[in-house]
Amino acid sequence: MVGPTLIQHGSEEQRRPPLPTILTAEEIWCQGYSEPGAGSDLASLRTRAELRGDAFVVNGQKVWTSNAQYADWMFCLVRTDPDAPKHAGISYI
């Protein structure tokens, strides 16, 4: 999922480091969606990400991360706007 997302929406700078290793499977990515007590109900998403300077600081917990036992990296869904309606304010990081 990360490779196609970067190809479609990423800048050249964002694509350069991970795409070659994704294509050769030198690095494996897992997905972090589900959370304790919420499962895959995104309206209940509690993991938050706060932009500090040019980086996000992520706080929360994920469970059932697909392929986590093989992964070098994880992409996840996080709440970046706690004041937005429950199905909004969510970002893919």
C-alpha positions in Angstrom: 0.0 0.0 0.0 2.9 2.4 0.7 4.5 2.0 -2.7 1.4 2.9 -4.8 0.6 5.8 -2.4 4.1 7.2 -2.8 4.0 6.8 -6.6 0.6 8.5 -6.9 1.0 11.2 -4.2 4.6 11.5 -3.0 7.2 14.0 -4.0 10.4 12.8 -5.6 12.2 13.3 -2.3 9.6 11.1 -0.5 9.8 8.3 -3.2 13.5 8.0 -3.5 14.5 6.3 -0.2 11.8 3.6 0.2 10.6 2.6 -3.3 13.7 0.6 -4.4 13.7 -1.5 -1.1 9.9 -1.9 -1.3 10.2 -3.3 -4.9 12.9 -5.7 -3.9 11.3 -6.6 -0.6 14.5 -5.7 1.3 12.2 -3.8 3.6 8.7 -4.9 4.6 5.9 -2.6 5.7 3.0 -3.5 8.0 -0.3 -1.6 8.5 -1.4 -0.2 11.8 -5.2 0.3 11.8 -6.8 -1.6 14.7 -6.7 -0.4 18.3 -7.5 -1.8 21.7 -11.2 -1.6 22.4 -12.0 -0.2 18.9 -10.9 -2.9 16.5 -11.1 -1.5 13.0 -13.8 1.1 13.8 -12.1 4.2 12.5 -14.6 6.5 14.2 -13.1 5.2 17.5 -9.5 5.9 16.5 -7.6 7.2 19.5 -3.9 7.1 18.4 -2.9 10.7 17.7 -0.3 12.5 15.7 0.8 16.0 16.5 2.9 18.0 14.0 6.0 19.4 15.8 8.2 21.3 13.4 8.5 19.1 10.3 7.8 15.8 12.0 4.8 14.0 13.5 4.9 12.8 17.1 2.6 9.7 17.3 1.1 8.6 20.6 -1.2 5.6 21.0 -1.4 1.9 20.6 -2.1 -0.4 17.6 -3.0 -4.1 17.7 -3.4 -6.6 14.9 -0.8 -5.0 12.7 -0.8 -7.1 9.5 2.7 -8.5 8.8 4.2 -6.9 11.9 6.3 -9.9 12.6 8.1 -9.4 9.3 8.0 -5.6 9.1 10.8 -3.1 9.2 8.4 -0.1 9.0 4.7 0.6 9.7 2.2 2.9 8.1 -0.8 3.7 10.2 -4.0 5.7 10.5 -3.9 8.4 13.2 -6.1 11.2 14.4 -4.5 14.5 13.5 -7.5 16.8 14.2 -9.2 15.8 17.5 -11.9 18.5 17.0 -13.1 17.1 13.6 -16.1 14.8 13.3 -15.3 11.2 14.2 -14.8 10.0 10.6 -12.7 13.1 9.7 -9.4 14.4 11.0 -7.7 11.1 10.3 -4.3 10.9 8.5 -2.4 8.1 6.8 1.2 8.3 8.1 
